Amino acid sequence: MNGFTLVFSLLAALYSWGWWRQQKQCRRWPLWRLAIFCLAALALMIVLSPPLLQWAHHDFRGHMVVHLIAGMIAPLGLVMAAPVSLALKNVPTCWGQRWVKFVSLTPARLLSHPLTAMVLNIGGMYALYMTDLYAYMLHSPGIALLIHWHFIIAGCLFTWSIAGPDPAPRRPSLVLRFGVLFLSMVTHATLAKWMYQFHLPSSMPIEEVQQGAELMFYIGELVEVVLVYLLVRKWVCSRYPILENSKVVD
């Protein structure tokens, strides 16, 4: 069992315990949230297991599969499961008050701002693929470990800052979040095209790089379309509050 398996199996167990506790107390918590959280955690455990990491180490297409699942697809499931909201329902009220105070701090608000989250997320990709960092990662298990964790955390932070269901005081407007998401889509697609056209990273065979760049472009766009849908739904609920509690939108 590696560190990723230990961490995400523990998180899935804690989320399942929180869900079970809500059911025991006759409180409603959607089963689909439990499902997507556990599936996202399972996906991370699988793609970050030694056999797949070994494949990703020698094949850029494998690396891109790991990157897309760990940095984009799995964070979407983890964040949309609203783990903070579930946790706050299972802890004393004073813990919730401490959480509100923490996320209200200036450093926390700056870190969770959509622009900051985009720089950490997309900027990390540019740093990895447009420099020699990818080549260094192949020869340093420590750097590889840090990069994997960076993409997971940055992916979750970006998803949460754009469309996360967990409450946050002073959250930026929907217009700003739409703008940041659009900019993220453009910069992500541009990076994929540059990688395809200019053979980046150059340390890998060109066919693998081009196929990996295609995966990055098309699958990345699909995940971002999901975020667009979630933001549009939030906009609809803000304009027509009566729909927020309806089964059509929920």
ZISUL-V351964 format. One record per helix or strand of 2 or more residues. SS is the DSSP state (alpha for helix, beta for strand). FROM is the first residue (numbers start at 0). LEN is the number of residues. If there is no record, write none. Layout:
BEGIN
<<SS | FROM | LEN> <SS | FROM | LEN>>
END
This chain:
BEGIN
<<alpha | 2 | 22> <alpha | 30 | 17> <alpha | 49 | 9> <alpha | 59 | 21> <alpha | 82 | 7> <alpha | 92 | 12> <alpha | 105 | 6> <alpha | 113 | 16> <alpha | 132 | 6> <alpha | 140 | 23> <alpha | 173 | 25> <alpha | 205 | 34> <alpha | 240 | 3>>
END
